[in-house]
């Protein structure tokens, strides 16, 4: 079952990536999604070889996006920064950049959505030339102020359909979309369109103590992760299942103990 298990470097944030590679390999993890901060001071092509030497597959590079702004200059800077991110992903051997699309509270959500679509349109030729896909990740509505004007899988699917490009797709993170009454329909829609590029798991702690850094291990919250995973299996999705957890409490643990808990939770609750 671990053949589809991928862990994001942010999940075990206290570890340097070299330590994470060894620990993930020893735990039987097969995939790694690399957060950009983990590559600081490292050469992507060298890191690419290190990942392969540990028997791991690079699943994605996290994160690009943050397009919206009332400033045309800042929007252009975002395009240039995203081109660098795409180039880094290609050098790392990551087939996907996860796009956290952004929002600007000084303008309407509709204006931010339009700027996101414009940014994606401008980036797709560069991404395609680099052999990298761009996955639009809807975030929970609590982040609609500054992190993402895209808050439902339906919105992400609609934008991917309008973009109509093989390098444009969506990312499904259960933490952000579990509450959506249209979730099953939208899962069917993106799998049928072959544009579900990633599937992220963690759990929603009750009560949540922090809006950003209090995600829970699978099975320690209220999300019916198994039901969503079975839905994807039924539809034929065979991609990696990626554990992405932001948690100050878990980061304070012995990360080796925490990793064993991650694997156990994955096997029992996913």
C-alpha positions as a printed NumPy array, in Angstrom:
array([[  0.   ,   0.   ,   0.   ],
       [  2.94 ,   2.34 ,   0.564],
       [  3.702,   2.258,  -3.149],
       [  1.415,   5.279,  -3.56 ],
       [  2.463,   7.099,  -0.395],
       [  4.05 ,  10.502,  -0.945],
       [  5.034,  12.953,   1.785],
       [  5.491,  16.697,   1.407],
       [  8.697,  18.059,   2.896],
       [  6.631,  20.663,   4.77 ],
       [  4.998,  17.804,   6.698],
       [  8.292,  17.035,   8.44 ],
       [  9.432,  20.656,   8.318],
       [ 12.136,  20.456,  11.037],
       [ 14.169,  18.009,   8.944],
       [ 16.593,  19.16 ,   6.299],
       [ 15.696,  17.52 ,   3.012],
       [ 18.711,  15.193,   3.143],
       [ 17.467,  13.762,   6.444],
       [ 13.939,  13.49 ,   5.064],
       [ 15.156,  11.52 ,   2.037],
       [ 16.841,   8.911,   4.208],
       [ 13.954,   8.683,   6.648],
       [ 11.305,   8.438,   3.926],
       [ 13.273,   5.718,   2.158],
       [ 13.682,   3.725,   5.376],
       [  9.926,   4.032,   6.045],
       [  9.011,   2.636,   2.631],
       [  7.686,   5.927,   1.295],
       [  7.871,   6.078,  -2.501],
       [  7.14 ,   9.716,  -3.37 ],
       [  8.237,  13.134,  -2.229],
       [  6.731,  16.534,  -2.943],
       [  9.365,  19.185,  -2.456],
       [  8.544,  22.564,  -0.987],
       [ 10.603,  25.388,  -2.341],
       [ 12.121,  26.311,   1.032],
       [ 13.648,  22.82 ,   1.25 ],
       [ 15.828,  23.56 ,  -1.785],
       [ 17.439,  26.701,  -0.357],
       [ 21.197,  26.588,  -0.855],
       [ 20.962,  23.457,  -2.977],
       [ 21.359,  22.836,  -6.706],
       [ 18.131,  21.356,  -8.121],
       [ 19.918,  18.96 , -10.485],
       [ 22.043,  17.614,  -7.62 ],
       [ 18.964,  17.26 ,  -5.421],
       [ 17.239,  15.451,  -8.275],
       [ 19.983,  12.786,  -8.259],
       [ 19.831,  12.498,  -4.474],
       [ 16.087,  11.903,  -4.577],
       [ 16.493,   9.202,  -7.21 ],
       [ 19.374,   7.602,  -5.29 ],
       [ 17.019,   7.178,  -2.331],
       [ 14.488,   5.346,  -4.48 ],
       [ 12.004,   8.192,  -4.336],
       [  9.974,   9.81 ,  -7.095],
       [  9.526,  13.567,  -7.153],
       [  5.77 ,  14.069,  -7.355],
       [  5.455,  17.856,  -7.292],
       [  7.134,  21.165,  -6.522],
       [  5.318,  23.456,  -4.115],
       [  4.327,  26.161,  -4.661],
       [  3.661,  28.682,  -7.407],
       [  0.837,  31.144,  -7.959],
       [ -0.105,  34.28 ,  -5.998],
       [ -1.083,  36.148,  -9.145],
       [ -3.651,  38.754,  -8.022],
       [ -2.738,  42.314,  -7.163],
       [ -4.122,  45.767,  -7.712],
       [ -0.591,  46.628,  -8.903],
       [  0.249,  45.78 , -12.514],
       [  3.918,  45.771, -11.552],
       [  3.351,  43.158,  -8.838],
       [  1.325,  41.006, -11.242],
       [  4.222,  41.081, -13.709],
       [  6.665,  40.219, -10.937],
       [  4.492,  37.233, -10.074],
       [  4.701,  35.997, -13.668],
       [  8.493,  36.242, -13.665],
       [  8.728,  34.513, -10.285],
       [  6.477,  31.703, -11.474],
       [  8.639,  31.193, -14.548],
       [ 11.612,  30.717, -12.215],
       [  9.587,  28.252, -10.15 ],
       [  8.706,  26.275, -13.278],
       [ 12.365,  26.18 , -14.313],
       [ 13.345,  24.986, -10.832],
       [ 10.704,  22.257, -11.008],
       [ 12.012,  21.081, -14.372],
       [ 15.59 ,  20.962, -13.067],
       [ 14.402,  19.048, -10.01 ],
       [ 12.526,  16.548, -12.167],
       [  9.146,  17.523, -10.731],
       [  6.337,  16.998, -13.255],
       [  3.957,  19.38 , -11.486],
       [  3.937,  22.778,  -9.812],
       [  1.113,  23.165,  -7.295],
       [ -0.487,  26.574,  -7.773],
       [ -1.772,  28.401,  -4.693],
       [ -3.398,  31.078,  -6.757],
       [ -3.632,  34.036,  -4.379],
       [ -6.11 ,  36.854,  -3.76 ],
       [ -5.948,  40.571,  -3.062],
       [ -8.363,  41.858,  -0.393],
       [ -8.244,  45.329,  -1.93 ],
       [-10.268,  44.149,  -4.918],
       [-13.215,  41.85 ,  -5.598],
       [-12.854,  38.093,  -5.697],
       [-14.019,  38.243,  -9.308],
       [-11.125,  40.537, -10.203],
       [ -8.68 ,  38.21 ,  -8.478],
       [-10.085,  35.188, -10.331],
       [ -9.688,  36.998, -13.643],
       [ -6.068,  37.823, -12.809],
       [ -5.399,  34.207, -11.841],
       [ -6.71 ,  33.024, -15.183],
       [ -4.652,  35.637, -17.007],
       [ -1.538,  34.552, -15.11 ],
       [ -2.123,  30.895, -15.874],
       [ -2.686,  31.69 , -19.542],
       [  0.612,  33.549, -19.716],
       [  2.525,  30.787, -17.93 ],
       [  1.209,  27.713, -19.729],
       [  3.453,  28.002, -22.825],
       [  6.508,  28.289, -20.577],
       [  5.372,  25.333, -18.479],
       [  4.651,  23.162, -21.498],
       [  8.061,  23.939, -22.988],
       [  9.666,  22.876, -19.695],
       [  7.619,  19.671, -19.499],
       [  5.894,  20.797, -16.303],
       [  2.171,  20.824, -15.492],
       [  0.385,  23.451, -13.398],
       [ -2.223,  22.281, -10.875],
       [ -4.799,  24.771,  -9.603],
       [ -5.423,  24.027,  -5.931],
       [ -8.671,  25.38 ,  -4.481],
       [ -8.273,  26.418,  -0.851],
       [-10.833,  26.434,   1.932],
       [-12.932,  29.636,   1.912],
       [-11.273,  30.786,   5.152],
       [ -8.267,  31.658,   2.961],
       [-10.171,  33.691,   0.37 ],
       [ -8.829,  36.97 ,   1.734],
       [ -5.197,  36.64 ,   0.641],
       [ -4.335,  33.039,  -0.24 ],
       [ -6.816,  31.971,  -2.897],
       [ -9.829,  33.377,  -4.686],
       [-10.378,  29.804,  -5.936],
       [-12.214,  28.067,  -3.082],
       [-14.054,  25.121,  -4.66 ],
       [-13.071,  22.238,  -6.889],
       [-15.838,  23.41 ,  -9.209],
       [-14.124,  26.767,  -9.699],
       [-10.816,  25.024, -10.375],
       [-12.465,  22.673, -12.861],
       [-14.148,  25.57 , -14.634],
       [-10.882,  27.447, -14.972],
       [ -9.046,  24.348, -16.21 ],
       [-11.791,  23.844, -18.803],
       [-11.533,  27.442, -19.981],
       [ -7.749,  27.227, -20.186],
       [ -8.167,  24.042, -22.25 ],
       [ -4.486,  23.129, -22.133],
       [ -2.943,  19.705, -21.375],
       [ -0.578,  21.336, -18.858],
       [ -3.469,  22.861, -16.865],
       [ -5.312,  20.824, -14.277],
       [ -6.409,  20.724, -10.657],
       [ -5.186,  19.578,  -7.251],
       [ -7.577,  18.002,  -4.756],
       [ -6.674,  18.529,  -1.091],
       [ -9.252,  17.018,   1.246],
       [ -8.523,  19.668,   3.891],
       [ -9.831,  22.362,   1.589],
       [-12.772,  20.686,  -0.149],
       [-14.201,  18.041,   2.207],
       [-17.152,  20.281,   3.145],
       [-18.338,  20.883,  -0.456],
       [-21.778,  19.345,  -1.217],
       [-20.812,  19.166,  -4.904],
       [-17.53 ,  17.367,  -4.23 ],
       [-18.468,  13.983,  -5.719],
       [-19.696,  15.547,  -8.94 ],
       [-16.591,  17.696,  -9.284],
       [-14.295,  14.731,  -8.596],
       [-16.066,  12.826, -11.356],
       [-15.682,  15.834, -13.62 ],
       [-11.939,  16.293, -13.214],
       [-11.119,  12.584, -13.406],
       [-13.219,  12.264, -16.575],
       [-11.326,  15.216, -18.061],
       [ -8.007,  13.586, -17.06 ],
       [ -6.929,  16.754, -15.291],
       [ -6.719,  15.64 , -11.664],
       [ -2.992,  16.14 , -11.171],
       [ -2.649,  15.52 ,  -7.407],
       [ -4.493,  14.21 ,  -4.343],
       [ -3.491,  15.552,  -0.9  ],
       [ -4.604,  14.158,   2.46 ],
       [ -4.609,  15.201,   6.11 ],
       [ -7.491,  15.775,   8.534],
       [ -9.536,  18.631,   9.978],
       [ -9.006,  18.82 ,  13.734],
       [-12.062,  19.541,  15.902],
       [-11.779,  22.119,  17.269],
       [ -9.143,  23.648,  15.033],
       [ -6.81 ,  25.74 ,  17.154],
       [ -5.078,  27.654,  14.354],
       [ -6.344,  28.547,  10.893],
       [ -3.1  ,  27.577,   9.185],
       [ -0.882,  25.324,  11.288],
       [ -3.206,  22.892,  13.047],
       [ -3.982,  20.197,  10.52 ],
       [ -4.345,  16.692,  11.914],
       [ -3.099,  13.242,  11.02 ],
       [ -5.508,  11.208,   8.96 ],
       [ -8.123,   9.706,  11.264],
       [ -7.668,  12.368,  13.962],
       [-10.337,  14.699,  12.581],
       [-13.721,  14.777,  10.9  ],
       [-12.937,  14.249,   7.191],
       [-14.184,  10.985,   5.669],
       [-10.926,  10.439,   3.799],
       [-11.589,   6.783,   3.033],
       [-14.824,   7.653,   1.263],
       [-13.089,  10.216,  -0.944],
       [-10.23 ,   7.822,  -1.671],
       [-12.705,   5.023,  -2.571],
       [-14.47 ,   7.442,  -4.918],
       [-11.192,   8.142,  -6.686],
       [-10.33 ,   4.445,  -6.846],
       [-13.708,   3.674,  -8.395],
       [-13.087,   6.301, -11.063],
       [ -9.675,   4.843, -11.875],
       [ -7.375,   7.426, -10.294],
       [ -4.021,   5.739,  -9.65 ],
       [ -1.746,   8.651,  -8.771],
       [  0.183,   9.217,  -5.575],
       [ -1.626,   9.957,  -2.322],
       [  0.25 ,  12.884,  -0.771],
       [  0.4  ,  13.604,   2.942],
       [  0.581,  17.365,   3.439],
       [  0.251,  18.507,   7.045],
       [  0.95 ,  21.947,   8.51 ],
       [  1.082,  21.531,  12.273],
       [  3.08 ,  23.357,  14.906],
       [  2.216,  20.59 ,  17.373],
       [  3.532,  17.819,  15.124],
       [  6.639,  19.81 ,  14.208],
       [  7.501,  19.915,  17.921],
       [  7.554,  16.093,  18.103],
       [ 10.485,  13.796,  17.468],
       [ 10.115,  13.679,  13.69 ],
       [ 11.1  ,   9.995,  13.483],
       [  8.239,   9.118,  15.838],
       [  5.956,  11.433,  13.877],
       [  6.893,   9.763,  10.589],
       [  5.916,   6.369,  12.001],
       [  2.575,   7.893,  13.014],
       [  2.096,   9.271,   9.503],
       [  2.665,   5.861,   7.936],
       [  0.338,   4.155,  10.436],
       [ -2.398,   6.76 ,   9.888],
       [ -2.03 ,   6.436,   6.132],
       [ -2.363,   2.66 ,   6.239],
       [ -5.332,   2.709,   8.629],
       [ -7.326,   5.755,   7.555],
       [ -6.578,   6.292,   3.866]])
